[in-house]
């Protein structure tokens, strides 16, 4: 079964900051590289990834950022979403929500570390919950 996931920026940051290979965020990002999960993104999401991952406070190398983003673009699916009219606590999260809504017929999930920023929906999950979903269906 193919799974699609919109990966919230906080999951990418957490994975890159983690020193634990078995951290849920690290494992989720690994599934993007292995092709087990197809990342979904929009131009707006890519713009946020680029801006946040390059913040000097994180000290991520340019090569690490380039490899991660090129993998997402190469193996992922660019989505042009339509407005949902949804009001979120942090409206900067809206592009992530709208992309996952656009792909709901394809077992798409939004993987985030901030579930409280989104409506309560079964397809909005933490990295650990997403791994549990993948493990129960394989």
N, C-alpha and C positions, 0 to 999 in steps of 0.2 A: 504494500500500500504506500502511496506517495503522500507525504505530509508537507504542507506549506506553512511557513511561519513568518510573521512580521516580528522582527527582533527589536525590542525597545532599546534605545541608546544606552540606558543604564545597564542592560544585560551585557552589552559589548564592553563597556567600561569595566564592569565587575570582572568579566572573564580576563581581560587584559591585565588587570591589577592583581588577580589572584595568584598566589604562589602554590596553590593546590591543584594538581592535575585532575583530581576527582570532584572538584567543585561543580555544582550543577550548571553554572553559567559557562564554565570551561567546556563541559561535556556538550552543552547545546551548541556552542560555537563550533566545536569539533564535528558535529553532525552536519553543519553547513559545508565544511571542507570535505567530508567523506561522501557527500551527495545524498545522505539519508533524509535530509530535510532541504526543501527548496525555499530559499529566502524570498520574501516578497518585499518590494520597496517602491517608493515613488521618488520623483526628483526632489521633492521636499524632504523626504526622509534621508536621502543621500546627502543633501545639503547639511542637515543637522548632524549626521554622522561625521562629516568632514570637519565641521566647526568644533564639535565637542571633543572628538578624539585628538584634535590638534591643540587643545588647551595646554598651556605650558605646565600647569599644575600636575598633569598626569605623566609627563615625561615619556610618552610613547614615541618610539622611534618612527621616523618617516617610513622606513621599510615595512615595519609592522602594520602601520596604518594602510599603506599602499596594498600590501598583500591581502589584508582583511577586506578592504573595500573592493578591490578588483575581483576577489572571489565572490563576493555578494553580487556584483554586477554581472560577472561572467556566468555564474550558475543559477542566479536568481531570476525572478520575473518582475519586470517593471510594470507597475499598475498605474493607470490613470483612473483615479477614483472620482466618484461623484459625491456631492455634499450630502451628508446624512441629516444635517440640521441639529445634530446632537450637541448639547452643551456639557462640557467636561470641566472639572475643577481647575485643570490647567489646560487651556486651549491649545498650547503648543503640542499636546499629545494627540490632537484631533487627526493629523495625517496618518498616524499609526492605526487608529481606530477605523478610519474610513477605508484604508487599504485592506484591512482584514475583513471588513464588512463586504467589500467588493468580491472577495473570494470565498464566501461562506459555503458555497456548494462544493468546494474542493477540500474539505477537511482542513481549513486554514485556522491557525491559532495566532494570537497575539501574546508573545512571551515578554513579560515585564517583571521588574522588581517592585513596581508600584501599582498593584491591582486597585488600590483605593482611588487612583486617578481616573478609573474607567468604570462604566456601568458593570453591574454584576451579570456576567454572561459566562456560559460554560466554555467558551472558546478564548477567554482571557485568563491566562494562567501564568504561574511563576515558572522559572526554569525547572525546578524540581517536579512540579506537577506535569510539565510538558514531557520530561523524561519518563515519568510514570506512565503517561498515555502511550508513548512510543514503545515502552517495554511490555505493555499489556497487549499490544496488537502485533508484535513481531514473533 
